[in-house]
C-alpha cells in the first residue's frame, strides 16, 4: 500500500507507524495510503483499537511535506479517505485510537494527534503549529484546538507558532501521559490491549455521542440518546453485550464482550 507506512496486527489491535524519513512528513500519496488503512480499520469487525506512532526517536510527524508541495503537491489536493493523514475527517470512526508521540509533533502531525482519542507522549516530545510561518493556516487545528485546551493558549499556538514542551502540553490537557521514550510503545500497547478487552459497542456509542454532541445543545443530545436516534446507541441497547454486562455484574464475573 505504501513504503512509508508500517502496520502490524496483534489480536484486536492495529499498530500504524509513519515511516518517511527524515521527518515523517506526509505528502498526498502517503495521506491517501493512511486513509485506506484507517478506513479498513474502521470497517474490520476483528479490529477494535488502533495505535498510531512515528518511526525513529526524533519525529512523530512534521505534518505536510513542504518539499513535496514545492514539487507540485497542491495544499488543497486529494488527501484521500479521511482527509489529511486519514483520520481527521474519517466518518463514523467509532473505535478508540491511541496516538503515541515519540518526538517532534507539529503542523499536520499535531492535527493527526488531535484526531486520536488518547495521546501518550515521550519525555522529549515537542508540539507546535508553525503554519503561520509558511503563510498558511492550520485548518483542522484552528477548529479543534480551542475546544480541547484553554482558548488563549490555543490562540497563542496558532498566532505565534511557538513550541510547547511535553510538560506544558500535559499541563494544558491535550497529552494524557508523559513517559520515558523507552516505555512509550509498551504503555501504548498496554492501554490498547486494555481497551481491546472492553465493550466495543459501548465504545462506539461513546464516540458517536461525543462527536455529534459537539454541535448540539445538551438537551438535544440527551433526547437523541433516550430516543435511540444515534445508530450506535440503538444497536447497543438491542445487543447481547448489553445483557451480558448486566448478567456479569449480577453474577460477579468478568463480562465476555462479543460486539453483538
C-alpha positions in Angstrom: 0.0 0.0 0.0 2.9 2.4 0.9 6.6 2.0 1.5 6.3 4.8 4.1 3.7 3.2 6.4 4.3 0.1 8.6 1.4 -1.8 10.1 1.0 -4.9 12.3 -1.9 -6.6 13.9 -1.8 -8.3 17.3 -5.2 -9.7 18.3 -7.7 -6.9 18.0 -5.1 -4.1 18.0 -3.7 -2.4 14.9 -0.4 -0.5 15.0 0.2 2.1 12.3 3.7 3.6 12.1 4.5 6.6 9.8 8.0 5.8 8.4 9.0 8.5 6.0 12.5 9.8 6.8 13.7 12.3 7.7 10.7 13.9 9.4 7.8 11.5 8.8 6.2 14.3 6.8 3.1 13.4 4.8 2.6 14.0 1.1 -0.5 13.3 -0.9 0.3 9.7 -1.7 1.1 8.9 2.0 -2.1 10.6 3.2 -4.2 8.6 0.8 -2.5 5.4 1.9 -3.2 6.2 5.6 -6.8 6.9 4.7 -7.2 3.4 3.2 -5.6 1.9 6.3 -7.8 3.7 8.8 -10.9 3.0 6.6 -10.1 -0.7 6.7 -9.5 -0.5 10.4 -12.9 1.2 10.9 -14.7 -1.5 8.8 -12.9 -4.6 10.1 -15.0 -6.2 12.9 -12.0 -8.1 14.2 -10.1 -4.9 15.0 -11.0 -2.8 18.0 -8.2 -0.4 18.8 -5.5 1.4 16.7 -2.2 2.8 17.9 -0.5 5.5 15.7 3.1 6.4 16.0 6.1 7.6 14.0 9.4 5.8 13.1 12.6 6.7 14.9 13.1 8.8 18.0 13.2 12.3 16.7 9.9 12.9 14.8 6.4 11.7 15.3 5.3 13.6 12.3 6.3 17.0 10.9 2.9 17.4 9.1 2.5 18.5 5.5 5.6 17.8 3.3 6.6 21.2 2.1 9.2 19.8 -0.2 6.5 17.7 -1.9 4.4 20.9 -2.1 7.3 22.8 -3.7 7.5 19.9 -6.3 3.8 20.2 -7.2 1.6 18.6 -4.4 -1.3 21.0 -4.0 -2.1 22.0 -0.5 -5.8 21.6 -1.4 -5.1 18.3 -3.3 -6.7 14.9 -2.9 -5.7 13.7 0.6 -7.9 10.6 0.2 -10.3 8.9 2.5 -10.4 10.7 5.9 -8.7 13.9 4.7 -5.1 14.7 5.7 -3.4 11.8 7.4 -6.5 9.6 7.0 -8.0 10.3 10.4 -9.3 13.9 10.9 -12.2 13.6 8.5 -12.9 9.9 8.5 -16.6 9.5 9.0 -18.1 7.1 11.6 -14.8 6.0 13.2 -16.3 4.6 16.3 -13.3 2.7 17.6 -10.6 4.0 20.1 -7.4 5.5 18.6 -4.3 6.0 20.7 -1.5 8.3 19.5 2.0 7.6 20.8 4.0 10.8 20.1 7.7 9.8 20.0 9.2 13.1 19.2 8.5 16.3 17.3 4.8 16.7 16.6 4.0 19.8 14.6 1.6 21.2 12.0 -0.4 18.4 10.4 1.3 15.9 12.7 -0.3 17.6 15.7 -3.6 17.6 13.8 -3.3 13.9 13.4 -2.6 13.5 17.2 -5.7 15.7 17.9 -7.8 13.3 15.9 -6.9 10.4 18.3 -8.9 9.7 21.5 -5.8 9.4 23.8 -2.4 10.9 23.4 0.7 9.5 25.1 4.0 11.3 24.7 7.7 10.7 25.2 9.5 13.0 27.6 11.4 14.6 24.7 8.3 15.3 22.6 7.5 18.8 21.5 4.5 20.4 19.9 3.8 23.4 17.6 1.6 24.8 14.9 4.2 26.6 12.7 1.9 27.1 9.7 1.8 30.8 10.3 5.5 31.0 9.4 4.9 29.3 6.0 2.0 31.6 5.1 -0.8 29.1 5.5 -3.4 28.1 8.1 -3.6 25.1 10.4 -7.2 24.5 9.4 -8.2 21.4 11.5 -6.2 22.6 14.5 -8.0 26.0 14.3 -11.2 24.1 14.7 -10.2 21.5 17.2 -7.6 23.0 19.5 -9.7 25.8 21.1 -12.2 23.1 22.1 -9.5 21.0 23.7 -7.4 23.4 25.7 -7.9 27.0 27.0 -8.8 29.4 24.2 -6.0 31.8 24.9 -3.4 29.0 24.9 -4.7 27.6 21.6 -4.7 31.1 20.0 -1.1 31.6 21.3 0.0 28.5 19.4 -2.0 29.3 16.3 -1.0 33.0 16.1 2.7 32.7 17.1 3.7 29.2 16.1 5.6 28.8 19.4 6.7 25.4 20.6 5.4 23.6 23.7 7.5 21.1 25.6 5.7 17.9 26.7 5.2 19.1 30.2 3.3 22.2 29.1 1.3 20.1 26.7 0.4 17.8 29.6 -0.4 20.7 31.8 -2.9 22.1 29.3 -4.5 18.7 29.0 -4.0 17.6 25.4 -1.5 14.9 26.4 -2.8 12.1 28.7 0.5 10.7 29.9 4.2 11.5 29.7 6.6 8.6 29.6 10.3 7.8 29.2 11.0 7.2 25.5 11.8 3.5 26.1 8.4 2.9 27.7 6.2 4.8 25.3 5.1 2.0 22.9 5.0 -0.5 25.8 2.5 1.7 27.6 0.6 2.4 24.3 0.2 -1.3 23.7 -0.8 -2.0 27.4 -3.5 0.6 27.1 -4.6 -0.7 23.6 -5.0 -4.2 25.0 -7.0 -2.9 27.9 -9.4 -1.1 25.5 -9.5 -4.1 23.2 -10.8 -6.2 26.1 -13.6 -3.8 26.7 -17.1 -3.5 25.2 -16.8 -2.4 21.6 -20.5 -1.4 21.2 -20.2 0.9 24.3 -17.1 2.5 22.8 -18.9 3.0 19.5 -21.8 4.7 21.3 -19.4 6.9 23.4 -17.6 8.1 20.3 -20.7 8.9 18.3 -22.3 10.7 21.2 -19.2 12.8 21.9 -18.7 13.6 18.2 -22.3 14.5 17.5 -22.8 16.4 20.7 -20.1 18.9 19.8 -22.6 20.7 17.6 -25.7 20.2 19.8 -27.2 21.6 22.9 -27.1 19.3 26.0 -30.8 18.6 25.8 -30.9 17.9 22.1 -28.1 15.3 22.5 -29.8 13.8 25.5 -33.1 13.5 23.6 -31.3 11.7 20.8 -29.8 9.2 23.2 -33.1 8.5 25.1 -35.0 8.2 21.8 -32.3 5.9 20.4 -31.7 8.2 17.4 -27.9 7.5 17.4 -27.3 4.4 15.4 -24.7 3.1 17.8 -26.9 3.7 20.9 -29.8 1.9 19.2 -27.5 -1.1 18.4 -26.1 -1.1 21.9 -29.5 -1.1 23.6 -30.6 -4.1 21.5 -27.4 -6.1 21.8 -26.4 -9.3 23.5 -23.5 -7.3 25.0 -25.9 -5.1 26.9 -27.5 -8.1 28.5 -24.1 -9.7 29.1 -22.9 -6.7 31.0 -25.9 -6.8 33.4 -25.6 -10.6 33.8 -21.9 -10.4 34.5 -22.4 -7.7 37.1 -25.1 -9.8 38.8 -23.1 -12.9 38.7 -19.9 -11.1 39.9 -17.8 -12.2 37.0 -15.9 -10.5 34.1 -18.1 -9.9 31.1 -17.3 -11.6 27.7 -17.8 -9.0 25.1 -18.7 -10.2 21.6 -19.6 -6.9 19.9 -23.0 -8.2 19.1 
